[in-house]
């Protein structure tokens, strides 16, 4: 079995008020995951879930600040943005997991604030698609690991 480490160390004495959840090696776009993590950090848990539901329904867009080359502007944010529906679906699952972990620890989910959210590139799965004249083209699927830590406020 592999041993998993986290990029965020919970400080001594804070274990009772902090909770962690992780998605390991999911087929999400790394760029969308980074932008969603940046947008969710600092939000309360309920607000983050409502935001992701709106992104999934394409009512609100996610501002793209780092990976914004050739990205169309959106009226609601006044700049480049997209609707990463697939990534929002996986992030909703992660927030549900975070909420369940908090309830298991005895924390109040309505008082949780996301203090750490990061997306890390995982491994790449390479497949080959046959082409004409005996050639083959690679198709690369990148997996992403997403970590979130919330603190009871």
Buried (B, 14 or more C-beta within 10 A) or exposed (E): EEEEEEEBEBEEEEEEBBBBBBBEBBEBBBBBBBBBBBBBBEBBBBEBBEBBEBBBEEEBBBBBEEBBEEBEEBEEEEBBBBBBEBBBEBBBBBBEBBBEBBEEEEBEBEBBBBBBBBBBEBEEEEEEEEEEEEEEEEEEEBBBBBBBBBBBE
